[in-house]
Amino acid sequence: MRLEPATSGDDVQRELALLERNATHLRYFLPAIPTGLIQTPAYLRHVMTQTSAFTGRDVEQVVAQKLERQAVLEDLDKRFEFLLTESAIRCQLCETAPMVGQIEHLVSISCLPNVDLKVLPLSVRVCEIPFNTFTLYDTSLATLEVFTGRVMLREETDIAYYERVFDHFAERAYGGDSARQLLAEWAESFQAVLTPW
């Protein structure tokens, strides 16, 4: 196990693009925020400009690189699983309109034939703690995101552990039409703020 310190936006985006290109089954556990692969441009820009994790970087360049990476979702030879907690979806990191747009975008992503998008409501009882974001690339690599970098895990026992954690939450999460219904309700709750009385 080793911590890879946060590097320049260019380096990170190139590395992630390579990982995504080489893997065929990608699983994302997202307890805090949607991953860049499924963020809208408006949401991306806000995260890049308003959070401490991205200060001092060329925002437009990194946003463009992240949006370019999203093309990988069109590769039907790949399978994507996105598992988001309610907190990751509803934590209001930006203004109401981009929040609504982001949630509606998740609904669209969930309809892609090679994507399985699940949501885990806060009301669901779980037996694990959703400590941190992690990604599983096939069965050869698990990455954990922390504030100051990323932990890379390649040992079979570590990967197997995170596969079990992912499965635990996935078994309790809502997918398909049930997920889309929840997302629509959450979008409506933000939309209500925009609607004048």
C-alpha atoms as one frame of an Amber mdcrd trajectory, in Angstrom:
protein
   0.000   0.000   0.000   1.325   3.424  -0.868  -0.003   6.959  -0.894   0.487
   8.790  -4.152   0.531  12.514  -3.333  -1.770  14.796  -5.265  -0.033  15.915
  -8.445  -0.822  18.355 -11.211  -4.242  18.155 -12.843  -2.673  17.085 -16.145
  -0.848  14.145 -14.578  -3.909  12.946 -12.685  -6.181  13.166 -15.722  -3.700
  11.291 -17.928  -3.277   8.568 -15.307  -7.034   8.169 -14.814  -7.638   8.072
 -18.564  -5.065   5.280 -18.862  -6.652   3.283 -16.033 -10.102   3.694 -17.574
  -8.848   2.755 -21.028  -7.165  -0.447 -19.815  -9.968  -1.742 -17.581 -13.143
  -3.438 -18.758 -15.100  -3.518 -15.471 -14.961  -0.361 -13.400 -16.723   0.016
 -10.057 -16.975   3.354  -8.263 -18.079   3.715  -4.637 -18.996   7.377  -4.156
 -20.035   8.377  -0.628 -19.131  12.073  -0.915 -19.416  13.323  -4.511 -20.089
  11.953  -7.999 -16.899  11.068  -9.848 -15.759  13.332 -12.688 -16.907  10.751
 -15.253 -20.517  11.498 -14.376 -20.394  15.203 -13.533 -21.924  17.944 -15.661
 -19.705  20.815 -16.859 -21.411  23.291 -14.496 -21.032  21.004 -11.494 -17.414
  20.228 -12.453 -16.518  23.907 -12.706 -18.023  24.659  -9.340 -16.154  21.821
  -7.633 -12.931  22.919  -9.325 -13.264  26.588  -8.324 -14.971  26.433  -4.938
 -13.263  23.588  -3.077  -9.820  23.665  -1.466  -8.723  20.445  -3.198  -8.316
  22.189  -6.549  -6.902  25.613  -5.741  -4.156  26.936  -7.972  -4.884  24.686
 -10.956  -5.840  25.620 -14.507  -9.546  25.005 -14.018 -10.672  25.160 -17.641
  -7.912  22.813 -18.776  -8.727  20.217 -16.115 -12.463  20.550 -16.755 -11.836
  19.981 -20.479  -9.716  16.905 -19.718 -12.376  15.475 -17.401 -15.100  16.044
 -19.984 -12.917  14.403 -22.631 -12.503  11.364 -20.358 -16.281  10.965 -20.216
 -16.210   9.600 -23.772 -15.081   6.279 -22.262 -18.683   5.747 -21.144 -19.601
   5.207 -24.811 -17.370   2.126 -25.014 -19.869  -0.727 -24.892 -17.062  -3.224
 -24.304 -16.702  -1.727 -20.844 -19.006  -2.143 -17.862 -19.421   0.663 -15.328
 -20.974   0.460 -11.875 -21.542   3.713 -10.018 -22.739   3.419  -6.427 -23.590
   6.776  -4.853 -24.865   7.510  -1.380 -27.693   9.982  -0.910 -25.163  12.334
   0.693 -22.997  12.279  -2.436 -25.984  13.285  -4.540 -27.702  15.785  -2.274
 -24.800  17.562  -0.571 -25.326  21.071  -1.956 -21.886  21.941  -3.281 -23.199
  24.537  -5.727 -26.204  26.648  -6.622 -29.596  25.024  -7.016 -29.802  24.981
 -10.831 -26.484  23.102 -11.299 -27.533  20.695  -8.557 -30.762  19.901 -10.422
 -28.830  19.539 -13.671 -26.357  17.185 -12.026 -29.070  14.932 -10.632 -30.912
  14.871 -13.957 -27.612  13.953 -15.618 -27.294  10.963 -13.276 -30.713   9.807
 -14.476 -29.490  10.002 -18.092 -26.260   8.148 -17.254 -28.269   5.396 -15.569
 -29.979   4.652 -18.909 -26.757   3.811 -20.739 -26.664   0.099 -21.648 -23.232
  -0.505 -20.101 -23.884   1.441 -16.888 -25.364   0.212 -13.618 -26.017   3.245
 -11.421 -27.246   2.621  -7.887 -28.138   4.996  -5.073 -28.021   4.278  -1.364
 -30.551   6.328   0.638 -29.625   7.452   4.142 -32.627   5.532   5.453 -31.174
   2.147   4.430 -29.535   0.226   7.246 -25.949  -0.811   6.514 -23.374  -2.835
   8.434 -20.328  -1.061   7.031 -19.238   2.572   7.308 -18.936   4.446   3.994
 -15.535   5.866   4.903 -14.160   6.986   1.569 -14.379   6.995  -2.196 -12.781
   4.031  -3.910 -12.602   2.589  -7.403 -12.074  -1.001  -8.509 -10.427  -1.554
 -11.886 -11.237  -5.123 -12.921  -9.702  -7.367 -10.242  -6.198  -5.940 -10.445
  -6.342  -2.529  -8.754  -8.247  -0.615  -6.111  -7.691   3.098  -5.570  -8.800
   5.022  -2.481  -9.138   8.780  -2.575  -8.048  10.830   0.426  -7.639  14.590
   0.873  -3.961  14.689  -0.015  -3.686  12.020  -2.671  -4.640   8.500  -3.622
  -3.819   5.097  -2.171  -3.082   2.384  -4.734  -3.828  -1.221  -3.717  -2.698
  -4.146  -5.845  -2.612  -7.032  -3.354  -5.326  -9.650  -3.959  -6.430  -9.545
  -0.319  -6.877  -5.752  -0.408  -8.817  -5.851  -3.665 -11.001  -8.691  -2.392
 -11.760  -6.658   0.737 -12.967  -3.671  -1.267 -14.968  -5.928  -3.570 -16.806
  -7.214  -0.474 -17.398  -3.672   0.767 -18.735  -2.635  -2.643 -21.027  -5.666
  -2.790 -22.318  -4.963   0.727 -23.509  -1.483  -0.226 -24.642  -2.508  -3.732
 -26.912  -5.211  -2.309 -28.689  -2.566  -0.215 -28.842   0.180  -2.830 -31.572
   1.033  -5.328 -30.943   0.524  -9.036 -32.834   0.873 -12.313 -36.253   2.526
 -12.177 -36.184   2.654  -8.362 -32.959   4.657  -8.460 -34.335   6.947 -11.160
 -37.458   7.561  -9.086 -35.379   8.562  -6.061 -33.184  10.807  -8.189 -36.262
  12.483  -9.669 -37.622  13.128  -6.168 -34.330  14.605  -5.017 -34.145  16.817
  -8.121 -37.695  18.004  -7.407 -36.720  18.913  -3.858 -34.037  21.237  -5.240
 -36.336  22.446  -8.025 -38.867  23.521  -5.423 -36.361  26.085  -4.175 -36.231
  27.600  -7.672 -40.009  27.746  -8.082 -41.519  31.086  -6.972 -44.588  30.820
  -4.784
